[in-house]
Amino acid sequence: MDRQERQRPNRSREAATNVPARALFAAGIFGFGFSGLIDVIVLHHILQWHHLVSAIYPMTTLSGLRMNIFADGLFSIGMILVMGIGGGLVWRSERRTSVPLAFRPLAGAAVIGLGVFDLFDVVVNHAVLGLHHAVSRGGRYDPHWAIVSIGIILVGVYVYRTGLKNERGAVDNS
């Protein structure tokens, strides 16, 4: 197999689903970053339930609150970068194909990315590293957060799979 054949996308898969695997992965990256950004904006800043390192630095002291807000800010920048990379990769995938990318499979992949971030957050940040806990109640709500995260992933899988069925000729009832 020569270099040109290896670089050519798999047209049969692309034609069947209208979405190359790299575009789906990119949409998942975008969803991961989007979820992290929404998490920090809504839960950390607006509702102030917890901050990124609130289990390490108390939110009740000025120095602890400053450290938490600084960590939240760095985390926000990181999530914006992740979203930008995911969005750029989706755009690049769109530019490489001769047909428009199918929306529902991409949306499903993005929702899966949302749920994967939430599951990552509860497993790694809450349980393994102990950086913070949902609603700052010592981890009492962490199992609920994990269940919701798995539910979001399942919704993403459903949207992805129904999008594939619609692309293959099934009737779209939406």
ABEGO torsion letter per residue (X at the ends): XBAAAAABBBAAAAAAAGBBAAAAAAAAAAAAAAAAAAAAAAAAAAAGABBAAAAABBAABAAAAAAAAAAAAAAAAAAAAAAAAAAAAAAAAAAABABBBBAAAAAAAAAAAAAAAAAAAAAAAAAAAGABBBGGAGGAAAAAAAAAAAAAAAAAAAAAAAAAAAAAGBBBAX
